[in-house]
Amino acid sequence: MKTAGKDQETLNSIVLCGDNSYSDKMLVTIKSIMAHNRNVAIYVINTDIPQEWFISIRKRLQLLHSDIIDVKIEKPDWEHFKTAFHINQTAFYRYLIPQYVPADKALYLDSDLIVTNDISHLFKLDIDDYYIAAVENRTFKKGFNAGVMLINLKKWRAENITEELIQLTYKKHDEVATADQSIMNMRFGANWYRLNPTYNFQIGADKNLIFYKHYDQIAPLHKLPVVLHYLMDYKPWNHYNKGRLRDIWWQYYDMDWSQIIAYNSDHLNQERRLDVLIVTATDQLAHIEELLSALPYVNFHIFTWVVMSDKMLNLQRYENCKLYPASMQIIMEELFDSCDIFLGINLPNEVDQTLSQIKAMGKPIFAFSSTAKDKLGYSQIFDSVEEMASTIDSFKTIDYYIYDPH
């Protein structure tokens, strides 16, 4: 097949593996790739994704000097291979990539990640002496994470790595924790090229690191990583905001193909909304629904360390309300950094330490006369909802680059 005047062999090869039940998540990954990259051939190894899905996407990609290839395979007899709660059998399709992608190198990507910048330079890496280039596994600091792999297909073919991995899986699948990732780590040992963590920022690992009290391993975010990987069960499409950078995934989900096709600069410029933060241990927030209704273009972030009541959870019917139930300290710190205004509208007493931290950051603190109980007098006091809403609305918004990683 010819694509936009180019052979597939001249395009950078990117590979996804999955089934039809995950095709909607795969589409978000593809959108994110194409928002920042051109001249790619995306191979999708699958058994059941409809032909129409590929035809629809191909029409768009051809306008971007790119292509999507439907790699239909017969379902391998691997159903007995042990997986994990967050891994299904399609993960093992990665073994087959050298058989279906003619290039010497291919970039494999999981479908629970998004790409936020140009990745074409990865294909220029010299990995002739390595089986793959990858990022260290964040959760246990042992081996590599297989969600992003620049694969040396030439070396795999020369050494018949596909067959070796399959045979090793037959022997060891009952003994490993993370399916094919464990098997590949077992086979490759130390013979893999170490990529900068920005190319597989494993945001979903936060939960495990906190559970095992590895707080020092929770990576801070000074700039947006090139690849955001929502691994394990910390998926951004789940009901509540329990993980970091959930909103970035939804921005790509919501992105229209016309935006991607028209995109010809380094960033997608969007108008910035104001971000308002509330930290609370109670569902007693004065006039919260009135504020949500009066300021539909202001994002209200409500953070708590505890489980939220049904009353609080029902606030999600307002699209500008973002909830963070039973959340993590690192998320609160990032909300402190990103918020424009802090609201002290809890009916119980405010925590002076929280207010002191916000004040030290130069952020305004608004409260009602009925809720302003901070002893330090940091809050700007309002007597009515209308007065507070008008003041919030008067804050001038600025243009910013959602996808700027710098």
C-alpha positions as CSV (number, residue, x, y, z in Angstrom):
1,M,0.0,0.0,0.0
2,K,1.3,3.5,-0.8
3,T,0.6,6.3,1.6
4,A,0.7,10.0,0.8
5,G,3.4,9.3,-1.8
6,K,5.6,7.4,0.6
7,D,6.4,3.7,1.1
8,Q,5.7,2.3,4.6
9,E,9.4,1.4,4.8
10,T,10.3,5.1,4.7
11,L,8.1,5.9,7.6
12,N,8.9,5.5,11.3
13,S,7.3,2.3,12.5
14,I,5.1,2.5,15.7
15,V,3.4,-0.6,17.0
16,L,0.3,-1.1,19.2
17,C,-1.3,-4.4,20.3
18,G,-4.8,-4.9,21.5
19,D,-8.3,-6.0,20.9
20,N,-11.6,-4.4,20.1
21,S,-12.6,-3.9,23.7
22,Y,-9.6,-1.5,24.1
23,S,-9.9,0.2,20.7
24,D,-11.3,3.4,22.1
25,K,-8.3,3.8,24.4
26,M,-6.0,2.9,21.5
27,L,-7.6,5.7,19.5
28,V,-6.6,8.3,22.2
29,T,-3.0,7.0,22.0
30,I,-3.0,7.4,18.2
31,K,-4.4,10.9,18.4
32,S,-1.7,11.9,20.8
33,I,1.0,10.4,18.6
34,M,-0.3,12.3,15.5
35,A,-0.8,15.6,17.4
36,H,3.0,15.9,17.5
37,N,4.4,13.6,14.8
38,R,4.2,13.0,11.1
39,N,5.6,10.4,8.7
40,V,4.7,7.4,10.8
41,A,3.3,4.0,10.0
42,I,1.2,2.7,12.9
43,Y,0.9,-1.1,13.0
44,V,-1.9,-2.5,15.1
45,I,-1.6,-6.2,15.9
46,N,-5.0,-7.5,16.7
47,T,-7.6,-10.3,16.1
48,D,-10.9,-8.6,16.1
49,I,-10.8,-4.8,15.5
50,P,-13.3,-4.0,12.7
51,Q,-12.1,-3.0,9.3
52,E,-14.1,0.2,9.4
53,W,-12.1,1.4,12.4
54,F,-8.9,1.3,10.4
55,I,-10.5,2.8,7.3
56,S,-11.7,5.8,9.3
57,I,-8.4,6.4,10.9
58,R,-6.4,5.9,7.7
59,K,-8.3,8.7,6.0
60,R,-7.0,11.1,8.6
61,L,-3.5,9.7,8.8
62,Q,-3.0,9.9,5.0
63,L,-3.4,13.7,5.3
64,L,-0.5,13.6,7.8
65,H,1.9,11.7,5.5
66,S,1.3,8.6,7.6
67,D,-0.6,5.3,7.6
68,I,-2.2,2.7,9.9
69,I,-1.8,-1.0,9.1
70,D,-4.3,-3.6,10.2
71,V,-2.1,-6.6,11.3
72,K,-4.7,-9.3,11.7
73,I,-3.4,-12.5,13.3
74,E,-5.0,-15.8,14.3
75,K,-5.4,-15.9,18.0
76,P,-2.4,-17.7,19.4
77,D,-2.9,-20.7,21.6
78,W,-1.6,-18.8,24.6
79,E,-4.7,-18.6,26.8
80,H,-3.1,-20.6,29.5
81,F,-0.2,-18.1,29.8
82,K,-0.4,-16.5,33.2
83,T,-1.1,-12.7,33.2
84,A,-1.9,-10.2,35.9
85,F,-5.0,-8.3,37.0
86,H,-4.0,-5.3,34.8
87,I,-2.6,-7.3,31.8
88,N,-4.5,-9.3,29.2
89,Q,-3.4,-11.9,26.7
90,T,-2.8,-9.3,23.9
91,A,0.4,-8.2,25.8
92,F,2.1,-11.4,24.4
93,Y,1.4,-10.2,20.9
94,R,4.6,-8.0,21.4
95,Y,6.6,-11.2,20.7
96,L,5.3,-11.2,17.2
97,I,6.3,-7.7,16.1
98,P,9.4,-8.7,14.1
99,Q,7.3,-11.0,11.9
100,Y,4.9,-8.2,10.8
101,V,6.9,-5.0,10.8
102,P,9.6,-4.9,8.0
103,A,11.7,-2.1,9.5
104,D,14.9,-2.6,11.4
105,K,13.5,-0.7,14.4
106,A,10.0,-0.2,15.7
107,L,8.7,1.8,18.7
108,Y,6.2,-0.3,20.6
109,L,3.7,1.7,22.8
110,D,1.1,0.5,25.2
111,S,-2.5,1.8,24.7
112,D,-2.8,3.2,28.2
113,L,-0.4,6.0,27.5
114,I,-0.3,9.3,25.6
115,V,2.5,11.0,23.7
116,T,2.9,14.8,24.4
117,N,5.7,15.7,22.1
118,D,7.8,14.8,19.0
119,I,9.3,11.3,19.4
120,S,10.9,11.0,15.9
121,H,14.4,11.4,17.3
122,L,14.1,8.1,19.2
123,F,14.4,6.3,15.9
124,K,17.9,7.8,15.4
125,L,19.2,6.1,18.5
126,D,22.1,3.7,18.0
127,I,20.8,0.5,19.6
128,D,22.6,-2.0,17.3
129,D,24.2,-3.8,20.3
130,Y,20.9,-3.9,22.4
131,Y,17.7,-5.8,22.1
132,I,15.6,-2.8,23.1
133,A,15.7,0.7,24.4
134,A,13.4,1.2,27.4
135,V,12.9,3.0,30.7
136,E,13.5,1.4,34.1
137,N,10.4,0.0,35.9
138,R,9.4,2.6,38.5
139,T,7.5,0.3,40.9
140,F,10.3,-2.0,42.0
141,K,13.4,-0.3,40.4
142,K,14.2,-3.6,38.7
143,G,14.5,-4.2,35.0
144,F,12.6,-2.3,32.4
145,N,9.0,-1.4,31.8
146,A,7.8,-2.9,28.5
147,G,5.1,-0.2,27.9
148,V,7.5,1.8,25.7
149,M,10.2,-0.1,23.8
150,L,12.3,0.9,20.8
151,I,12.9,-2.6,19.5
152,N,15.9,-3.7,17.5
153,L,13.9,-5.9,15.1
154,K,17.0,-6.7,13.0
155,K,18.7,-8.2,16.1
156,W,15.5,-10.0,17.1
157,R,15.2,-11.7,13.7
158,A,18.9,-12.6,13.5
159,E,18.8,-14.3,16.9
160,N,15.2,-15.7,16.6
161,I,14.2,-13.9,19.8
162,T,10.4,-14.3,19.1
163,E,10.7,-18.1,19.3
164,E,13.0,-17.9,22.3
165,L,10.5,-15.7,24.2
166,I,7.6,-18.0,23.4
167,Q,9.4,-21.1,24.6
168,L,10.6,-19.3,27.7
169,T,7.0,-18.3,28.4
170,Y,5.9,-21.9,28.2
171,K,8.5,-22.8,30.8
172,K,8.3,-19.8,33.2
173,H,4.9,-18.1,32.9
174,D,3.7,-19.6,36.2
175,E,6.7,-18.2,38.0
176,V,6.6,-14.5,36.9
177,A,4.6,-11.5,38.1
178,T,4.1,-9.4,35.0
179,A,3.6,-11.7,32.1
180,D,5.7,-11.0,29.0
181,Q,7.4,-8.1,30.6
182,S,9.0,-10.4,33.2
183,I,9.9,-12.9,30.5
184,M,11.6,-10.3,28.4
185,N,13.5,-9.0,31.4
186,M,14.6,-12.6,32.1
187,R,15.8,-13.1,28.6
188,F,17.5,-9.7,27.9
189,G,19.1,-9.3,31.4
190,A,21.2,-6.1,31.3
191,N,21.3,-5.9,27.5
192,W,19.0,-3.0,27.1
193,Y,19.5,0.6,26.4
194,R,18.4,2.9,29.2
195,L,16.1,5.8,28.1
196,N,15.4,8.9,30.0
197,P,12.3,8.4,32.2
198,T,10.5,11.2,30.3
199,Y,9.9,8.6,27.5
200,N,7.8,6.4,29.8
201,F,6.8,8.4,32.8
202,Q,4.9,5.7,34.8
203,I,2.3,7.9,36.5
204,G,0.2,4.9,37.5
205,A,3.0,3.6,39.7
206,D,2.3,6.3,42.3
207,K,-0.3,4.2,44.1
208,N,2.1,1.2,44.6
209,L,5.0,3.5,45.7
210,I,2.8,5.0,48.3
211,F,1.4,1.6,49.4
212,Y,5.0,0.4,50.0
213,K,6.0,3.7,51.5
214,H,8.6,4.4,48.8
215,Y,7.7,8.1,49.0
216,D,11.2,9.1,47.8
217,Q,10.6,7.4,44.5
218,I,7.5,9.4,43.6
219,A,8.9,11.5,40.8
220,P,8.0,15.2,40.9
221,L,6.8,16.9,37.8
222,H,8.7,20.0,36.8
223,K,7.7,19.7,33.1
224,L,5.3,17.5,31.2
225,P,6.9,14.2,30.3
226,V,7.1,13.2,26.6
227,V,5.2,9.9,27.3
228,L,2.6,9.6,30.1
229,H,2.0,6.0,31.0
230,Y,-1.2,5.4,33.1
231,L,-0.1,1.8,34.0
232,M,-1.7,-0.7,36.4
233,D,-5.2,0.2,37.6
234,Y,-4.7,4.0,37.8
235,K,-6.5,4.6,34.6
236,P,-7.7,8.2,33.8
237,W,-11.0,6.9,32.4
238,N,-12.0,5.4,35.7
239,H,-14.6,7.3,37.7
240,Y,-12.7,9.5,40.1
241,N,-9.5,11.6,40.1
242,K,-7.2,9.4,42.0
243,G,-4.1,9.9,39.9
244,R,-2.0,12.7,38.6
245,L,-2.4,14.2,35.1
246,R,-5.8,12.5,34.5
247,D,-6.9,15.7,32.7
248,I,-4.1,15.4,30.0
249,W,-5.5,12.1,28.8
250,W,-9.0,13.6,28.5
251,Q,-7.7,16.6,26.5
252,Y,-6.5,14.1,23.9
253,Y,-9.7,12.1,24.1
254,D,-11.6,15.3,23.3
255,M,-9.3,16.4,20.5
256,D,-10.9,16.6,17.1
257,W,-9.1,15.2,14.1
258,S,-9.5,18.6,12.4
259,Q,-7.3,20.1,15.2
260,I,-4.6,17.5,14.6
261,I,-4.6,17.8,10.9
262,A,-4.4,21.6,11.1
263,Y,-1.7,21.5,13.7
264,N,1.6,22.8,12.3
265,S,3.3,24.4,15.2
266,D,5.1,23.2,18.3
267,H,2.1,23.6,20.6
268,L,-1.7,23.6,20.6
269,N,-2.7,26.9,22.0
270,Q,-5.7,27.0,24.2
271,E,-7.3,29.5,26.5
272,R,-6.5,28.9,30.1
273,R,-9.3,28.4,32.6
274,L,-8.9,29.6,36.1
275,D,-8.2,26.9,38.6
276,V,-9.7,27.2,42.1
277,L,-8.7,24.8,44.9
278,I,-10.6,23.6,48.0
279,V,-9.0,21.3,50.5
280,T,-11.5,19.8,52.9
281,A,-12.2,16.9,55.3
282,T,-15.9,17.5,55.2
283,D,-18.8,17.8,52.7
284,Q,-20.0,21.0,54.4
285,L,-18.8,23.6,51.8
286,A,-20.6,26.9,52.0
287,H,-22.4,27.9,48.7
288,I,-20.4,25.5,46.6
289,E,-23.2,24.6,44.2
290,E,-24.0,28.3,43.7
291,L,-20.4,29.0,42.9
292,L,-20.2,26.1,40.5
293,S,-23.3,27.3,38.7
294,A,-22.3,30.9,38.6
295,L,-18.8,30.2,37.2
296,P,-19.1,27.4,34.6
297,Y,-15.8,28.3,33.0
298,V,-13.8,28.1,36.2
299,N,-12.4,24.7,37.3
300,F,-13.1,23.9,40.9
301,H,-10.7,21.3,42.4
302,I,-11.9,19.7,45.6
303,F,-9.2,17.7,47.4
304,T,-9.6,15.5,50.5
305,W,-7.5,12.8,52.2
306,V,-10.7,10.9,53.2
307,V,-13.4,9.0,51.4
308,M,-16.0,11.4,50.0
309,S,-19.7,11.3,50.9
310,D,-22.4,10.7,48.3
311,K,-23.3,14.4,48.7
312,M,-19.8,15.4,47.7
313,L,-19.5,12.8,44.9
314,N,-22.8,14.1,43.4
315,L,-21.0,17.4,42.7
316,Q,-19.6,15.7,39.6
317,R,-22.8,16.5,37.8
318,Y,-21.1,19.9,37.4
319,E,-18.6,19.6,34.6
320,N,-16.3,22.2,36.1
321,C,-16.0,20.3,39.4
322,K,-13.0,18.0,39.7
323,L,-12.9,15.7,42.7
324,Y,-9.9,14.1,44.4
325,P,-11.3,11.6,47.0
326,A,-8.9,9.8,49.4
327,S,-6.1,11.3,47.4
328,M,-2.3,11.6,47.8
329,Q,-0.1,14.3,49.3
330,I,1.8,14.7,46.0
331,I,-1.4,15.5,44.2
332,M,-2.3,18.2,46.8
333,E,1.1,19.8,46.3
334,E,0.7,19.9,42.6
335,L,-2.7,21.4,43.0
336,F,-1.2,24.0,45.3
337,D,1.3,24.9,42.5
338,S,-1.3,25.0,39.7
339,C,-4.3,26.7,41.4
340,D,-4.9,30.4,40.9
341,I,-7.2,30.9,43.9
342,F,-7.7,29.0,47.2
343,L,-11.2,28.9,48.6
344,G,-11.6,28.7,52.4
345,I,-15.3,27.8,52.4
346,N,-15.3,24.8,54.7
347,L,-17.8,25.4,57.5
348,P,-15.4,23.7,60.1
349,N,-12.2,25.5,61.0
350,E,-9.5,25.9,58.3
351,V,-6.1,24.5,58.9
352,D,-3.7,27.4,59.5
353,Q,-0.7,25.4,58.1
354,T,-2.5,25.0,54.8
355,L,-3.4,28.7,54.6
356,S,0.2,29.6,55.5
357,Q,1.5,27.5,52.6
358,I,-0.9,29.0,50.1
359,K,-0.1,32.5,51.3
360,A,3.6,31.9,51.0
361,M,3.1,30.9,47.4
362,G,1.4,34.3,46.7
363,K,-2.0,32.8,46.0
364,P,-5.1,34.7,47.0
365,I,-7.4,33.1,49.6
366,F,-11.1,33.8,49.5
367,A,-13.6,33.0,52.2
368,F,-17.1,33.9,53.3
369,S,-17.6,35.8,56.5
370,S,-19.3,32.6,57.8
371,T,-16.2,30.4,57.0
372,A,-13.2,32.7,57.5
373,K,-11.8,31.3,60.7
374,D,-8.1,31.4,60.1
375,K,-6.3,32.9,63.0
376,L,-3.7,34.5,60.8
377,G,-6.1,36.7,58.9
378,Y,-4.9,35.6,55.4
379,S,-8.3,35.4,53.8
380,Q,-10.1,38.0,51.7
381,I,-13.6,38.0,53.2
382,F,-16.9,38.2,51.2
383,D,-20.4,38.6,52.5
384,S,-22.2,37.1,49.5
385,V,-21.9,34.5,46.8
386,E,-22.4,37.2,44.1
387,E,-19.5,39.2,45.4
388,M,-17.1,36.3,45.5
389,A,-18.2,35.0,42.1
390,S,-17.8,38.4,40.6
391,T,-14.3,38.8,42.0
392,I,-13.2,35.3,40.8
393,D,-14.7,36.1,37.4
394,S,-12.7,39.3,37.1
395,F,-9.4,37.5,37.3
396,K,-7.9,37.9,33.8
397,T,-7.3,34.6,32.0
398,I,-4.2,34.1,29.9
399,D,-3.2,32.0,26.9
400,Y,-1.1,29.0,27.7
401,Y,0.2,25.9,26.0
402,I,-1.3,22.7,27.4
403,Y,1.2,20.5,25.6
404,D,4.3,22.4,26.3
405,P,6.7,20.0,28.1
406,H,9.3,22.7,29.0
